[in-house]
Amino acid sequence: MRARSLFATPLVAAFALGAAFAVGLAAADTPAPKVKDIVATYADIAEAMYTDSLTTAKALQGAVNTLIATPTEANLDAAKAAWKAARVPYQQTEGYRFGNAIVDEWEGRVNAWPLDEGLIDYVDKSYGDSSDENPLYTANVIANTKIRVGKKTIDATKITPKLLDSLQEAGGVESNVAIGYHAIEFLLWGQDLNGTGPGAGKRPVTDYDTANCTNGHCERRAAYLKAATDLLVSDLEDMAKWWGKKGKARAAVVKQKDKAALGTILTGLGSLSYGELAGERMKLGLILHDPEEEHDCFSDNTHNSHYYDELGIASIYRAKYTRVDGSVVEGASVAAYAKAKAPKAAEEAEAKIDAALAALKAIKDEADSGKQAYDQMIGEGNAEGNALVQKGVDSLVAQTRALEGVVGALKLKIKVEGSDSLDDPSKVGE
C-alpha cells in the first residue's frame, strides 16, 4: 500500500437553514429527550462499541498466538477470519472521531492508513526500493536489527510492542505505520499484487514456520505479528476504559453545554460521512482507479469496512447499537431530538441515512457474492463497479447535507471535514 498525500479542507457547516426548515413545521407529538440523556446514551454506546472491539481483538490475539505456535493453513485462515471479525465493531466506532479530540488523537494508533509496508517486511520488486518522501520506505524491520531514523539508530534486535510504538510515524512520515489493524492485516495477507484483478494477498503460512521458513526471518516475523496484536489489544483497553463511567472521554463530552454536545455528535457523523468515507476512502480511489487507495487493501475487506462505518453512523444517530453478542444498547437519541424540534429536517436525515445504508450494503453484497471485490469495482473501465461506488459516494454526500440540515434547523454550529477529492478534484495527484 503506497503513501499518498491527504488534503482535508474544513467545510464550515454553520448553516442558516433553520428558517428554511421552520416553514410549515408542526410541533412534534413526542417531547424532545433531554440532551444530557442523549449524551449519556452516546457515551454508553461508545463504551459498548469499544468493548466489543476489544473483545474481538482478544479473539484475534488468541488466533495469532495459535498460528505462531502451530503454523498451518487452517490456523492462518482462522487468524484472518478473526481479523475480519474484529473489524466489524471497530469500524462502527469511527463516528466518534473528529468530534472527540481524545479519540482523534488516539485513532492513528489503531487504524492509520495508507502504509508503506516496506517498513515492516519484504515486498515485491514492483514496490520499488526507495521513496523521495520516506527514507524508511524499505527499512524492513523484520529483516534488520538496526533501523536508522534521521540521525538516530534504533536497536531492533528484539521486536517488542515498545519498539513498534517507537516506529509509528517514524521520521514524521504518516505512512510509516508500524502498528494497528493494517500492519496486522499486511502480516497476515501480505501484499495484494493483483491490481484491479481478482484476488487478495497470498502470504504463505511458511512465512511463520521456523522449521520450513520462506522469505527469511520467520521467528522475527512472528514476534512482530505478536507484538502488533498485543499492542492493538492494549490500545483498545485504553479506549474502552476512557468511555467507562469514570473515563476521560465520557467526562469530556458530558461536561459540554447542550448545543456543544450535540455539535460534537454531529461533527463526528458529518465528517466521517463526507470528508473521510465519501472523500478519502471512496472518491479518491475512484478518481485514480487505484487499488492502493482501498482501505483494507491486503485482505480485500474494504466493502465491509465501508458498510460498517455507515452502520455506525446510523447507530450513533439513532442511539441503537447491536453488540457482537446480539444484545442491544439504546436510549435517548439525536434522531428523536431532531424529530421533536425540527421534524422536516429529521425526516430528510432519516431518509438519507437509509439510502446511504442501502448504497453501502449494495457494494457489500456485490463483493460478498464473489462477483467482484472493491478494488475491482474502482478499476478503470469497470462501468458497473464504478457506478456502484459512485452511488455510495453520492449517498454519503446527500446524507451529510441532510445532517447539516439538522444542524441548521437546531441552530448549531459545526465544522465538517472535507476532502480535495470532493471539494477540488483538480488537486488530486498533485
N, C-alpha and C positions, 0 to 999 in steps of 0.2 A: 504494500500500500504506500504510494508515494505521497510526499508532503505537498500541500497546496496552500496558497495564501487565502486568508479569510478577510473579508471587508464587511463588517457588520455595521450598518448605518442605522442609528436610532431613529425611529419614527415617533413623533410625538402624537399620542393618541388622546390628547386633551380636547376631545371633540365637543363642539357646541351643538350636539344633536338632540339635546333634551327637548327643545321646543318642537322639533320635527316629530318626535315620538309622542309628545304631550297632546298633540291634536287628536281629539276624539277618544282619548283613553278613558276607559271606565274604571272605577275603583275596583280593586280585586276583592273577591268574596272572602278570601282567607287572609288574615293579617300576616304581615311580614314577620319572619323569625327575627329574633334579636341577633345583632351582629356578633355579640360575644358567644352565642351558641353556634353560629356559623364557624367562627374561628376555632372553637373547641372541637367541632367535628372535623374541620380541616386538619387540625393537628393530630387527632385520633387516627384519621385515615393515613396521614404521613407515617405515623408510628407503625401502623399495620403494614403498609407497603414496604417500608424499610426492614421491618422484622421478617416479612416474607422473603425479601431479597437476601437477608442474612441466612434464613433457614435453607433456602435453595443453594446459596453459596457454600454452606457447610456440607450439603449433599455433594456438590461439585468437589469440594476438598476431599471427601471420602473416596470419591471415584478416582480422583487424581492419585491419591495415596495407593489405591489398589492397582492402578495402571503401573505406577513406578515399581511396586513390589513384584507384580506379575505382568510384564508387558506382552499382552496378547491382543489380537484384533478385537475380540469381544470386549475386553476392558477398555481399549481405546474408544470403541463405539459407545460404551457406557459413559465414559468421561465426556465425549462430545454431546451425548444426549443430556447429560447433567448440565453442561454449559448452556445449551439452548433453553432448558427449563429454567435456569437461573435468570435468563434474560427477560422472561415473561413478567415477573413482578417488578424487576428493576426498571424496565422501560416505562412502566406506568408511573414511576416516581418523578419522571422528568418535568412534569408540570409544576414541581416545587422549585425548580431552578428559576433564575432570572429575578423573581420577586423576593427571594430569600437569600441574602448575602452569604449566610452560613453555608447553605447548600452549594451556591455557585463557587465559593472559594474551595470547597472540598471535591466537587464533582469531577474535576480533572484527574483526580487520583484513581477513579474507578472506570471512567468511560471516555477518556481522551482519545481522539482520533482526528485525522488520519495519522498513521505512524510510519516511520521509516524502519521497517522490520530488520534491515541490515544491522541496526544497532544491537539486536538481540541474538541473531543466529545466522546460519548460512542462507544465501539467497541464490537464485538463478542468475546466470550471466546477463540475461536481458534486463535485470535490475540496474546494471551499471556498477561502477566501482567508486564513484565519487559524486559529490554534490557541492556546488558553489555555496549553497545555503546552509549545509550541515556537515561540519568536519567529522561527525560521528556516523555518517551515513552507512558505512560498512564496518563499524567498530567491532561487531561480533563478540559480545561479552562472553558468550558460551565458549568460544574458541580461544579467548585471550585472558590471561591472568592479570594483565595491566592495561588500563584504559587511560589514554591521555585526554583530559578535558581542559582546554586552554593551556595554561602554564602548569597545571596540576596533574600529577599522575596518581590515579586511583588504583589501589590494590584490590584486584578482583579474584584473588586466589580462592577465596571461599565465597560462594554465592549465597547470600542471605537476604532476608527482607530489608535489612538496613542498607546493604549495598544497592539493591534495586531502587530503594527510596532515594538514594543519593544521585541516581542516574536519571530520575524522572525530569524531563525537560532540561537535561544537561546542556551546559553552554548557552542557556537561554533559548534553545530551539524547541518550539512546541511539538514538533514531530518526533522528538526523542521521547517516545512513550515507552517506558520500561516496565510499567505496572498496569494493572486493571484488566477488565474483561477482554480487551482487544489484544493485549500482549498474550494472555492465556489462550485466546482463540487462535492466534498465529502458532503458538507452540503445539496446539492440538491438531490443527489442519495443515499448517504450512501455507506457502503462497498458493493463491489461485492463479494458475498460469493459462487459463482457458480464454482470457479476454472476454468477449461478449458471446462466447460459445457455451455450450452446456458443461456443467461440472464445477465442483468446488475444489479446495485444496486437497492434496492427497499425501499428507505426511505419512511415511511408513512407520509402523509401530516399532520396527527395529531401531528407530532413532532413540528409543528408550531402553533397548535391550543390550545391556553391557556385555552379554555373552556373544551376541551376534550383531555388534554395533554397526550401523550405517551412518555415514556422514560425520563420523568422529564425535568425541566428547559427549557420549551418551550419559555418563554419570553427571556431568555438569549441566546438561540439558534437563535432566530430571530434577536436579537441585534448583534450577531456575524456575521450572514449572511449579514445583512445590512452594518455593519462596513467594512467587507471584500470587498463587492461590491463597496461601496463608495470609498474605498482606491484604488481599481483597476481603477476606473474612474479617480481619481486624478493622479495616476501614468501615465496613458495613455495621459492625458492632458499635462503632462510634456514632454513626448517624442514627441508628435505631435508638440509642440511648439519648441522643440530643433531642429527639421528638417525644421522649417519655415525659411523664408528669412533671418532673423537675429538670427537664432538659433545656439547654440554652436555645435551641431552635424554636421550640414551643414558646418559651418565655419571650423571645424577640417579637413574635407576631402577636401574642396575647396582649402585650403592653401597648400596642398601637391603638390609636383612636379609630373609631368606626370606619371612616372613609379611607384612612390609610391602610387598614387591614383588608378591606375589600379591594383596594387598589393593588395590594401585594398579591392577592389571589389571582386577580385578573391579569396582572402583568405577567405572571408566570405562564398562564394559559395562553395568552395572546402571543407572547414572544416565542414559546415553543411551537405554536401553530404556524406562525408566519416566518420569522427570520430563520429559525433553526430547522424545523421539519420541512416546510414548504420550500424554503430557500436553499440553505446549505446542504441539506441531506437529500433533496429530491431534484429541484430545478437545476442546480448546478451540474449534477451528473447528467441530466437530460440535455442541457445545452452542450456539454462537452462530449457526450456519448462515451463517457469514460468509466469503465468498471472499477477503477481505483477510487471513484467517488461514492461507492456504495458503503453504507455504514458498517455492516457485518460482512466485509468483503472476502474473508478467508473461508467462511462457512456457508456462504450463500443463504444467510438467515435474515437478510435485510427486510424482506417482506414482513416478517414477524416483528422486528424492531419498530418499523413504522406503524404497524397496526396497533401495537400495544402502547406506543406513545399516544396515539389518538384515543384509545380506550381509557388511558389515564386522564386525558383532558376531560373526557365526558364524566368519568367517575368523580373527579375533583369538583367539577362544576355542579354536578347533581348530588354530590356528597353521598355516594353509594358505591362502595368498593367490595368486590367479591374476592375473598382471600384464597390462597392456594389450597386451603383445606375445605373450601366450599362455604365457610361462614361469611356473613356479610356485616360490614361496618357501615353504618349510615346515620344520618341525622340532619340537622338544620343545614340548608344549602344556599349558595348564591343563586341557584336557579329559582328556588322558592321565594327568595327575597326580591329578585327581579320581577317575578310573576306578580307579586303583590304591589310593587312600586311602579313598574313600567311594563304592563302586560304585552304591549305590541312588540317592544324590543325583546322581551323574554321569549315570545312566540317565535320570532325570527331566529334568535340564538338556538333555540331547541331544534328548529328545522335544519339549520345549517350544521349543527353538531351531528344530527342523524345522517345528513347527507355525507359528511366527511367520514363518519364511521363506515358507511356503505362503500364509499370510494376506496378507502384503505383496505376494507375487507375484500373487495373485488381483486385488488393486487395480491393480497394474501392467498385468496382462493386459487388464483391463476398459478402462483408458484407452488402451492400445496398440491395442486393437481398433477404436477410434473410436466406441464406443458412448456413452461419457460420460467427460469429464475429471474430475480430482479435485475441482475446485471445484463441479462439478455434483453429485458424489456427496454432498457435505456440505450440499447445498441443502435448505431446509425443504420437507417434504412428499415428499422422494425416499426412500421407504421402502427400496427396493432398494439405492440408493447408501449411505444411512446405515448399513444393516446391514453392508455390506462394510467400511466404515471402522470401525464399532464392533467387528467381529470382529478387525480388525487391532489395535485398542486392547487388546481383551481378551487377545489372544495375546501382546502385548508385556508386559502386566501379569503374565500367567502365566509368561512367560519370566523376568521379573525375580524373581518368587517362587522359581523353580527355581534361579536363580543365587544367591539368598540362602540357599537350602538347601545349596548347595555351600559357601558362606561359613560357615554354621553347622557343617556336618559337618567342615570343615577347621579349625574353631576360629579363624577370622579375625575381624577387626573392620573394617567399612567403613561409610561413610555414602553412602546413595543419595539423589540429589537428587529432590525431589518436585515436585508441581505442584498448584495450587489446583483445576485442572480435574478432577483425580482425587481429591485429598485433601479438598477443601472446595468443591464446585461452587457453593455459595451465595455465595461471594466473587467469582465470575466476573462481570465487568462493573461491579464497584464502583469 
